Amino acid sequence: MKKGDAAGIVCCSNGLRAECIRDVEKLIQILKQIGITPVISEHIYEKNAVFSGTGRERAQALMSFYEREDVKAVFDISGGDIANEILSYLDFDVIQRNPKQFWGYSDLTTILNAVYTKTGNEGVLYQVMNLVRVKDSVMCRRFAKTVLGQEESLFDFPYRFIQGKHMEGVVAGGNIRCLLKLAGTEFFPDLQDKILVLEAMGGSTAQFVTYLSQLQCMGVFTKIAGIVLGTFTQMEAEGGSPDIVTLVQEYAGCLPIVKTSRIGHGADSCGVVIGRYRVFS
């Protein structure tokens, strides 16, 4: 993107509550200050329970931005549970011909990985509403420079190796619960030789055992080249035992694993590009 370009603002997952209007207005102001022209979908706020529109309507709203020449990126500002409802209504041929970066996190893990799987297009695991929530102006500057193509500092997050010393491959994954919604569908990514990112907002130790066991049953840990563990917000806040690192090590065998506190649901989170080759060493 460059200054003056437009970005579509969508909510493919749960619609926002009415009290979020001020935050959305602040985001619009921030984007304009950066030099981005925000174009807002009509399906942003809750209309019927958690729905800002039907699955078909939300998909059409997203597709309209892929079809517009002036829109150069799409920022999803939602989260929740229902993003995968739109997958059957997306035209992946159109998306492939218009390789605009889709930005979102949490439940949008489903969209990010589906788009990569069906088109090879990159997307960014990042919530742009962080620009409103974070108190650190440095993060806002990093976002601005990254989205405008001046540098990629937003994707430069600190990490430490839990085991191994080196790993590389194309990055896939995101929120572990939401990624598993794609299991058994045409939208689940081929994880052969991939770097798998895993993070979560909620969840107990027992739930993560369930998720990790499902990944094991799918043969994921025999395919991937390594794992990036982001934050597991609730579990880490409650001091869950065994902790997420210990749990993952039980399933990962000798796979390289890195841990970072800057990928996940925190307002200070960095972004990670789904579908891009990355080296960790």
C-alpha positions as CSV (number, residue, x, y, z in Angstrom):
1,M,0.0,0.0,0.0
2,K,0.9,3.6,-0.4
3,K,-0.5,6.8,1.1
4,G,-3.9,7.6,-0.4
5,D,-4.8,4.0,-1.0
6,A,-8.0,2.6,0.5
7,A,-8.5,-0.3,2.9
8,G,-11.7,-2.1,3.4
9,I,-12.9,-2.5,7.0
10,V,-15.0,-5.7,7.6
11,C,-16.3,-7.9,10.4
12,C,-16.4,-11.5,9.0
13,S,-16.9,-12.9,12.5
14,N,-19.2,-11.6,15.3
15,G,-20.6,-8.2,14.8
16,L,-19.4,-5.4,17.1
17,R,-21.5,-4.1,19.9
18,A,-22.9,-0.6,19.8
19,E,-20.5,0.6,22.5
20,C,-17.6,-0.1,20.1
21,I,-18.6,2.8,17.8
22,R,-16.2,5.2,19.5
23,D,-13.3,2.8,19.1
24,V,-14.1,2.3,15.4
25,E,-14.3,6.1,14.9
26,K,-10.8,6.4,16.6
27,L,-9.5,3.7,14.3
28,I,-10.8,5.5,11.3
29,Q,-9.1,8.7,12.5
30,I,-5.8,6.9,13.1
31,L,-5.9,5.3,9.6
32,K,-6.6,8.6,8.0
33,Q,-3.6,10.2,9.9
34,I,-1.4,7.4,8.5
35,G,-2.6,8.2,5.0
36,I,-5.0,5.3,4.5
37,T,-8.6,5.9,3.3
38,P,-10.9,3.5,5.3
39,V,-13.9,2.1,3.5
40,I,-16.4,0.7,6.0
41,S,-18.6,-2.3,5.3
42,E,-22.3,-2.0,6.1
43,H,-22.0,-5.2,8.1
44,I,-19.9,-4.1,11.1
45,Y,-22.3,-3.9,14.1
46,E,-24.6,-6.5,15.6
47,K,-28.1,-6.6,14.1
48,N,-29.4,-9.9,15.2
49,A,-27.8,-11.4,18.2
50,V,-24.0,-11.6,17.3
51,F,-24.7,-11.3,13.6
52,S,-23.9,-8.2,11.6
53,G,-25.5,-9.9,8.6
54,T,-26.0,-13.4,7.2
55,G,-23.0,-15.5,6.2
56,R,-23.7,-14.7,2.6
57,E,-24.0,-11.0,3.3
58,R,-20.7,-10.8,5.2
59,A,-19.0,-12.8,2.5
60,Q,-20.4,-10.4,-0.2
61,A,-19.1,-7.5,1.8
62,L,-15.6,-9.0,1.9
63,M,-15.7,-9.9,-1.8
64,S,-16.8,-6.4,-2.8
65,F,-13.4,-5.1,-1.4
66,Y,-11.5,-7.7,-3.3
67,E,-13.3,-6.6,-6.5
68,R,-12.6,-2.9,-6.0
69,E,-9.4,-1.6,-7.6
70,D,-8.9,1.2,-5.2
71,V,-9.0,-1.0,-2.1
72,K,-5.5,-2.4,-1.5
73,A,-5.9,-4.3,1.8
74,V,-8.7,-5.6,4.0
75,F,-8.7,-5.1,7.8
76,D,-11.1,-7.3,9.7
77,I,-11.8,-5.8,13.1
78,S,-13.9,-8.6,14.5
79,G,-13.4,-11.7,16.5
80,G,-15.6,-14.4,18.1
81,D,-16.9,-17.6,16.6
82,I,-18.7,-17.3,13.3
83,A,-16.1,-16.4,10.7
84,N,-16.1,-19.8,9.1
85,E,-19.7,-19.3,8.2
86,I,-18.7,-17.2,5.2
87,L,-16.2,-19.6,3.6
88,S,-18.6,-21.4,1.4
89,Y,-19.7,-18.1,-0.1
90,L,-16.2,-16.7,-1.0
91,D,-15.0,-16.7,-4.6
92,F,-11.4,-17.8,-4.3
93,D,-10.7,-17.3,-8.0
94,V,-11.5,-13.6,-7.6
95,I,-9.4,-13.4,-4.4
96,Q,-6.5,-15.1,-6.2
97,R,-6.6,-12.6,-9.0
98,N,-6.6,-9.7,-6.6
99,P,-3.9,-10.6,-4.0
100,K,-4.7,-8.1,-1.3
101,Q,-3.5,-8.7,2.2
102,F,-6.3,-9.7,4.6
103,W,-5.5,-8.7,8.2
104,G,-7.3,-10.3,11.2
105,Y,-6.7,-12.4,14.2
106,S,-8.3,-15.0,16.5
107,D,-11.4,-16.3,14.7
108,L,-10.1,-14.8,11.5
109,T,-7.5,-17.6,11.6
110,T,-10.1,-19.5,9.6
111,I,-10.2,-16.9,6.8
112,L,-6.4,-16.3,6.8
113,N,-5.6,-20.0,6.4
114,A,-8.5,-20.7,3.9
115,V,-7.3,-17.9,1.7
116,Y,-3.7,-19.1,1.8
117,T,-4.8,-22.7,1.1
118,K,-7.1,-21.9,-1.8
119,T,-5.0,-19.1,-3.4
120,G,-1.5,-19.0,-2.0
121,N,-2.1,-15.4,-1.0
122,E,-0.5,-14.0,2.1
123,G,-2.4,-12.6,5.0
124,V,-1.5,-11.0,8.3
125,L,-2.4,-12.4,11.7
126,Y,-2.9,-9.0,13.4
127,Q,-5.8,-7.1,14.9
128,V,-5.7,-3.5,13.7
129,M,-8.0,-2.4,16.6
130,N,-4.8,-2.7,18.6
131,L,-4.0,0.8,17.2
132,V,-6.8,2.1,19.4
133,R,-6.1,-0.1,22.4
134,V,-2.3,0.1,22.7
135,K,-0.7,3.0,24.6
136,D,2.6,2.7,22.9
137,S,3.0,5.1,20.0
138,V,6.0,3.1,18.8
139,M,3.7,0.2,17.8
140,C,1.5,2.6,15.8
141,R,4.5,3.9,13.9
142,R,5.6,0.3,13.2
143,F,2.2,-0.5,11.9
144,A,2.2,2.6,9.7
145,K,5.6,1.9,8.2
146,T,4.8,-1.7,7.7
147,V,1.4,-1.3,6.0
148,L,2.8,1.4,3.8
149,G,5.7,-0.8,2.6
150,Q,8.5,1.3,4.1
151,E,9.7,-1.5,6.4
152,E,8.4,-4.6,8.1
153,S,9.1,-3.9,11.8
154,L,5.6,-4.9,12.8
155,F,6.5,-8.5,12.0
156,D,9.8,-8.4,13.9
157,F,8.9,-10.0,17.2
158,P,11.2,-11.3,19.9
159,Y,11.3,-15.0,20.6
160,R,13.4,-17.6,22.4
161,F,14.0,-21.2,21.5
162,I,12.4,-23.8,23.9
163,Q,14.1,-26.6,22.0
164,G,16.2,-26.7,18.8
165,K,18.2,-23.8,17.4
166,H,16.9,-23.2,13.9
167,M,13.8,-23.7,11.9
168,E,12.4,-22.3,8.6
169,G,9.4,-22.7,6.4
170,V,6.2,-21.1,5.3
171,V,4.1,-19.9,8.2
172,A,0.6,-21.2,8.8
173,G,-1.8,-21.4,11.7
174,G,-2.9,-18.9,14.3
175,N,-5.5,-19.4,17.0
176,I,-5.5,-23.1,17.8
177,R,-9.2,-23.5,18.4
178,C,-10.2,-21.6,15.3
179,L,-7.6,-23.4,13.1
180,L,-9.2,-26.7,14.0
181,K,-12.5,-25.5,12.7
182,L,-11.0,-26.1,9.3
183,A,-10.0,-29.7,10.0
184,G,-11.5,-32.1,7.5
185,T,-12.4,-29.3,5.1
186,E,-10.9,-28.2,1.8
187,F,-9.7,-25.1,3.6
188,F,-7.2,-26.7,6.0
189,P,-3.7,-25.9,5.0
190,D,-1.1,-28.5,3.9
191,L,1.2,-28.3,6.8
192,Q,4.1,-30.3,5.3
193,D,7.3,-28.5,6.2
194,K,5.4,-25.5,7.5
195,I,6.1,-23.4,10.6
196,L,2.9,-23.7,12.8
197,V,1.9,-20.7,14.8
198,L,-0.3,-21.5,17.8
199,E,-1.9,-19.0,20.2
200,A,-5.2,-18.7,22.2
201,M,-7.3,-16.3,24.3
202,G,-9.4,-18.6,26.4
203,G,-9.0,-22.2,27.3
204,S,-8.0,-24.5,30.1
205,T,-5.3,-27.1,30.3
206,A,-7.8,-29.8,29.5
207,Q,-9.0,-28.0,26.4
208,F,-5.5,-27.6,25.0
209,V,-4.9,-31.3,25.6
210,T,-8.0,-31.9,23.4
211,Y,-6.7,-29.5,20.7
212,L,-3.2,-30.9,20.7
213,S,-4.5,-34.4,20.6
214,Q,-6.6,-33.6,17.6
215,L,-3.6,-32.2,15.8
216,Q,-1.6,-35.3,16.7
217,C,-4.4,-37.5,15.3
218,M,-4.2,-35.5,12.1
219,G,-0.5,-36.2,11.8
220,V,0.4,-32.6,12.1
221,F,3.4,-33.1,14.3
222,T,5.0,-35.5,11.8
223,K,4.7,-32.9,9.0
224,I,5.6,-29.5,10.3
225,A,9.1,-28.1,10.5
226,G,8.6,-26.2,13.8
227,I,6.3,-24.4,16.1
228,V,5.9,-20.8,17.2
229,L,4.0,-20.5,20.5
230,G,2.4,-17.2,21.1
231,T,0.4,-16.2,24.2
232,F,-2.2,-18.4,25.8
233,T,-3.9,-15.5,27.6
234,Q,-6.3,-17.2,30.1
235,M,-4.2,-20.2,30.8
236,E,-1.0,-18.2,31.4
237,A,-2.9,-15.7,33.6
238,E,-4.3,-18.5,35.7
239,G,-1.1,-20.3,36.0
240,G,-2.4,-23.5,34.3
241,S,-0.4,-26.6,35.1
242,P,1.2,-28.2,33.2
243,D,1.9,-25.0,31.3
244,I,1.5,-24.7,27.5
245,V,5.2,-25.2,26.8
246,T,5.3,-28.4,28.7
247,L,2.1,-29.6,27.0
248,V,3.3,-28.9,23.5
249,Q,6.7,-30.5,24.2
250,E,4.8,-33.8,25.0
251,Y,3.3,-33.8,21.5
252,A,6.1,-32.2,19.5
253,G,8.9,-34.6,20.1
254,C,12.2,-33.2,18.8
255,L,10.6,-30.4,16.7
256,P,12.1,-26.9,17.1
257,I,9.8,-24.7,19.2
258,V,10.1,-21.0,19.9
259,K,8.0,-19.0,22.4
260,T,7.1,-15.3,22.1
261,S,4.9,-13.0,24.2
262,R,4.2,-10.8,21.2
263,I,1.9,-12.9,19.1
264,G,-1.6,-13.3,20.3
265,H,-4.4,-11.3,21.8
266,G,-2.4,-8.7,23.7
267,A,-2.7,-5.0,22.5
268,D,1.1,-4.9,22.2
269,S,1.1,-7.9,19.8
270,C,3.1,-7.9,16.6
271,G,1.9,-9.4,13.4
272,V,3.0,-12.5,11.6
273,V,2.5,-13.2,7.9
274,I,0.5,-16.3,7.1
275,G,1.8,-17.9,3.8
276,R,5.3,-16.3,3.9
277,Y,8.6,-18.2,4.3
278,R,10.4,-17.3,7.5
279,V,13.7,-18.3,9.1
280,F,14.1,-18.5,12.9
281,S,17.6,-18.9,14.3
